[in-house]
């Protein structure tokens, strides 16, 4: 399995909100049905039971699990439907569906105003083109905060407009949306890339391009908070011993230039993967990775001249390679902490919020 990202702009989302918008099918509580009706979709069918798929591709929104006499969610994905899940029951059923399809699945957790980790409630899914080896490519994005019509519309249209390319297996994305207002917003768009020509019968090689974006409350017009830092931690052996960290980049950089280069290549086995990202407004990159415990971890510290933090939007893209052996289903923990700062005169206030991702890499048994 292999993931690569393709980004979607809000302008692209708005363009899809036209008369060409496909049909929307909703199954769940009347309370959520009222929110769906306000989301700006052209055609919405609110169903007590979902017995059969229509002939045309569309959007399925559920906030309860479907029973065995209703539509099979796996078949809906294969037919090209976008599925939006709301709440624990729908999320649990979707997770089981993806595992049966040999697709990766994720649970996103983020810290609330009290610092408590809460599970993301809204997810969008779209099956992407299968690779020749039968491995599953899936788009998954989570949205933090309370359910709103705007959130539902964004979730559906972003999934609809996601493309990708042949080498991409799956696309995992998440947004804090307005949950961390007034401090700022965190967005991730992670690619999981699979090396298809490995020479082993009992081991696979993967790489992750960990695109992470932080936006300040000041940039969003919410407050005077600025971006202070990002800490990305990928713990491969949190739940199982089947993963080995093989390479990662960048390492520590104290005088970050205009560009940060990333180059991954484990020995002579795999072709090099390389990309770069802007080093502007990054004061320092501190490498906390550890091959001994199979953890890839970086802290990116942001600054502007004469003050803490920066108002500017920052995107970082560190990366790492890992192997899985034996080739069995397992989990990793990905944790991303965003820090924002507000400084006035001789004092400053720093706040942070955390996203925890339980990433499941599925294999047929």
C-alpha positions in Angstrom: 0.0 0.0 0.0 1.2 3.4 -0.8 0.0 6.9 -0.1 0.6 10.2 -1.9 -1.3 13.4 -1.5 -3.1 15.8 -3.8 -4.2 19.1 -2.4 -7.7 20.7 -2.8 -8.3 24.4 -2.5 -11.4 26.1 -1.2 -11.8 27.6 -4.6 -12.0 24.2 -6.1 -14.5 23.2 -3.5 -16.8 26.1 -4.3 -16.6 25.3 -8.0 -18.0 21.8 -7.3 -21.0 23.4 -5.6 -22.9 23.8 -8.9 -25.7 22.1 -10.7 -23.4 19.2 -11.4 -23.3 18.2 -7.7 -24.3 14.5 -7.4 -27.1 13.2 -5.4 -26.7 13.1 -1.6 -28.2 10.2 0.5 -28.5 10.6 4.2 -29.3 8.0 6.8 -29.4 8.9 10.5 -31.0 11.1 13.2 -33.5 13.9 12.4 -31.1 16.4 14.1 -28.3 15.7 11.8 -30.7 15.5 8.8 -31.5 19.2 9.5 -27.8 20.1 9.2 -27.5 18.1 6.0 -30.4 20.0 4.5 -28.7 23.3 5.2 -25.3 22.3 3.7 -26.1 23.6 0.2 -26.4 20.3 -1.7 -28.8 20.3 -4.7 -30.4 17.0 -4.1 -30.8 15.4 -0.7 -32.6 12.1 0.0 -33.2 11.5 3.7 -33.8 7.8 4.1 -35.0 5.7 7.1 -33.3 2.7 5.5 -30.8 2.5 2.6 -31.7 -0.6 0.6 -30.0 -0.1 -2.8 -27.5 2.1 -4.5 -28.6 4.3 -7.4 -27.2 4.0 -10.9 -25.3 7.2 -10.5 -22.3 8.0 -8.2 -23.2 10.2 -5.3 -22.5 11.1 -1.7 -23.6 8.9 1.2 -23.8 10.6 4.7 -24.5 8.4 7.7 -24.5 8.9 11.4 -25.5 5.4 12.3 -24.3 2.0 11.3 -26.1 0.3 8.4 -27.5 -3.2 9.0 -26.9 -6.3 6.9 -30.0 -5.7 4.8 -28.9 -2.2 3.8 -26.3 -1.0 1.4 -22.8 -2.4 1.7 -20.4 0.4 2.3 -17.5 -1.4 0.6 -19.5 -1.9 -2.5 -20.5 1.8 -2.4 -16.9 2.8 -2.3 -16.0 0.5 -5.2 -18.9 2.1 -7.2 -17.3 5.5 -6.8 -19.5 6.9 -4.0 -18.1 9.4 -1.5 -19.0 8.4 2.1 -19.1 10.9 5.0 -19.4 9.4 8.5 -20.6 11.2 11.6 -20.2 9.8 15.1 -18.8 6.7 16.7 -21.2 4.0 15.2 -20.7 5.1 11.6 -16.9 5.5 12.2 -16.6 2.0 13.7 -18.5 0.4 10.8 -16.4 2.2 8.2 -13.2 1.1 9.9 -14.3 -2.5 9.7 -15.3 -2.1 6.1 -11.8 -0.7 5.2 -10.0 -3.5 7.0 -12.0 -6.1 5.0 -11.1 -4.3 1.8 -7.3 -4.3 2.8 -7.4 -0.5 3.0 -5.6 1.6 5.6 -7.8 3.2 8.3 -7.2 6.0 10.8 -8.7 7.4 13.9 -7.9 11.0 14.6 -7.8 12.4 18.2 -7.2 16.1 19.0 -6.9 18.0 22.3 -9.8 20.2 23.4 -9.7 23.4 25.4 -8.9 21.5 28.6 -6.1 19.5 27.0 -8.2 16.3 26.9 -7.9 14.1 23.8 -11.2 13.7 21.9 -12.0 11.6 18.9 -12.7 13.3 15.6 -16.4 12.8 14.7 -16.6 13.6 11.0 -14.7 11.7 8.3 -14.9 11.7 4.5 -13.8 8.6 2.4 -13.2 8.0 -1.3 -11.8 4.9 -2.9 -9.0 5.8 -5.4 -7.7 3.7 -8.3 -6.4 0.3 -7.4 -2.7 -0.6 -7.9 -1.9 -3.6 -10.1 -0.9 -5.6 -7.0 -4.4 -5.3 -5.6 -3.4 -2.9 -2.8 -6.0 -0.4 -1.8 -5.8 3.4 -2.4 -8.1 5.4 -0.1 -8.7 9.1 0.5 -9.5 9.7 4.2 -9.9 13.1 5.8 -11.2 14.0 9.3 -12.7 17.3 10.5 -12.5 18.5 14.0 -15.0 20.5 16.0 -18.8 20.6 16.1 -20.8 19.5 13.1 -21.9 22.4 10.9 -23.4 22.7 7.4 -20.2 24.2 6.1 -18.2 21.3 7.5 -20.4 18.8 5.8 -20.2 20.6 2.5 -16.5 21.0 2.7 -16.0 17.3 3.5 -18.1 16.1 0.6 -16.7 18.4 -2.0 -13.0 18.0 -1.0 -13.4 14.2 -1.3 -15.2 14.6 -4.7 -12.4 16.7 -6.1 -9.5 14.5 -4.9 -7.6 13.0 -7.7 -4.2 11.6 -7.0 -1.9 9.7 -9.4 -0.9 6.1 -10.2 1.7 5.7 -7.5 -0.6 6.9 -4.7 -2.2 4.2 -2.7 -4.0 6.2 0.0 -4.3 9.8 1.1 -4.8 10.7 4.8 -5.8 14.2 5.7 -7.2 16.1 8.7 -8.2 19.6 9.6 -8.7 21.1 13.0 -11.2 23.4 11.2 -12.5 25.8 13.9 -12.0 23.6 16.9 -8.8 25.4 18.1 -10.2 28.9 17.6 -8.8 31.5 18.5 -5.3 30.1 18.5 -5.0 28.8 14.9 -5.6 25.9 12.6 -3.7 22.6 11.9 -4.0 20.8 8.6 -2.3 17.6 7.6 -2.1 15.9 4.2 0.1 12.8 4.5 1.2 10.5 1.7 2.0 6.8 2.4 4.1 5.5 -0.5 4.6 1.9 -1.3 7.7 0.5 -3.1 6.2 -2.0 -5.6 9.5 -3.7 -6.7 10.9 -4.9 -3.5 13.0 -8.1 -3.6 11.6 -9.7 -0.5 8.8 -12.3 0.0 8.2 -11.5 3.6 8.8 -7.7 3.9 7.4 -4.5 2.4 9.0 -1.0 2.1 7.0 2.2 2.7 7.6 5.9 2.9 5.6 8.7 4.4 5.6 12.3 3.2 4.3 14.1 6.3 2.9 17.4 5.0 1.7 19.5 7.9 0.4 23.1 7.8 -0.1 25.5 10.6 -2.1 28.8 10.3 -2.0 31.5 13.0 -5.1 32.9 14.7 -3.9 36.3 13.5 -3.8 35.2 9.9 -7.3 33.8 10.2 -8.6 37.0 11.9 -9.4 35.2 15.1 -6.8 36.7 17.6 -3.3 38.0 18.0 -1.8 34.5 18.3 1.1 33.6 16.0 2.6 30.3 14.9 5.3 29.2 17.3 6.3 25.5 16.6 5.3 22.1 15.2 6.4 18.8 16.7 5.8 15.7 14.6 6.3 12.3 16.2 5.8 8.9 14.4 6.1 6.0 16.8 6.3 2.8 14.7 6.5 0.4 17.6 3.8 1.9 19.8 1.5 -1.2 19.2 3.5 -3.9 17.4 7.1 -5.0 16.6 6.5 -5.5 12.9 7.8 -2.0 11.8 11.4 -0.8 11.4 12.5 2.8 10.8 14.9 2.6 7.9 15.6 6.2 6.9 14.3 9.8 7.6 15.0 13.4 6.7 15.7 16.2 7.6 18.1 16.0 10.6 18.9 18.9 12.9 19.5 22.3 11.2 20.4 25.4 13.3 20.6 27.9 10.5 17.7 27.0 8.2 18.1 28.5 4.7 15.4 29.3 2.2 14.8 25.6 1.4 14.8 22.3 3.4 15.7 19.3 1.3 14.4 15.8 2.0 16.1 12.7 0.6 15.1 9.1 1.5 16.8 6.0 0.2 17.4 2.8 2.3 20.7 1.4 1.1 20.7 0.3 -2.5 17.3 -1.5 -2.3 15.0 1.4 -3.2 15.1 4.4 -5.6 15.7 7.7 -3.8 12.6 9.8 -2.9 13.3 13.5 -2.7 11.5 16.8 -2.3 11.9 20.1 -0.6 9.9 22.6 1.4 10.4 26.2 2.3 12.7 27.1 5.2 11.4 30.7 5.5 10.4 31.6 9.1 11.8 28.3 10.4 14.4 29.3 13.0 15.6 25.8 13.8 14.8 22.1 13.1 15.6 19.8 16.0 15.9 16.1 15.1 14.7 13.8 18.0 14.4 10.7 15.8 15.8 7.4 17.1 16.5 4.3 15.1 16.9 2.3 18.4 13.2 2.7 19.3 11.9 3.2 15.7 10.7 6.8 16.2 10.8 9.6 13.6 10.4 12.9 15.3 11.1 16.6 14.5 10.5 20.0 16.2 10.2 22.9 13.8 10.6 26.3 15.6 9.2 29.4 13.9 10.2 33.0 14.4 10.2 36.4 12.8 12.6 39.3 13.3 12.5 40.7 16.8 9.7 38.6 18.2 8.5 35.1 19.0 6.6 33.1 16.4 5.4 34.3 13.0 2.0 35.3 11.6 2.9 33.6 8.3 1.3 30.3 7.3 3.9 27.5 7.4 4.0 24.2 5.6 6.6 21.5 6.6 7.1 18.2 4.9 9.6 15.9 6.7 9.6 12.2 5.7 10.6 8.7 6.7 10.9 5.1 5.3 9.9 2.0 7.2 9.6 -1.7 6.5 6.9 -4.1 7.7 7.8 -7.7 8.4 6.0 -10.0 8.6 3.5 -8.6 6.2 0.6 -8.4 8.6 -1.9 -5.8 9.8 -0.6 -3.5 12.5 -0.9 0.0 14.0 1.4 2.9 14.4 0.9 6.1 16.4 1.4 9.5 14.7 1.3 12.5 17.0 1.5 16.2 15.9 1.5 19.1 18.4 1.0 22.7 17.2 2.1 25.6 19.3 0.9 29.2 19.1 2.3 32.3 20.9 1.0 35.8 21.7 3.7 38.2 22.8 3.1 41.7 24.0 6.1 43.8 25.3 8.1 41.8 27.8 5.8 38.8 28.2 4.5 36.0 26.0 1.8 33.3 26.2 2.2 30.0 24.5 -0.6 27.5 24.0 -0.5 24.1 22.3 -2.9 21.6 20.9 -2.3 17.9 19.9 -3.5 15.6 17.2 -3.1 11.8 17.8 -3.5 9.5 14.8 -3.9 5.8 15.2 -2.9 4.6 11.8 -3.8 1.0 10.8 -1.9 -0.6 7.9 -4.1 -3.5 6.7 -3.0 -6.8 5.0 -5.1 -9.7 4.0 -4.7 -12.6 6.4 
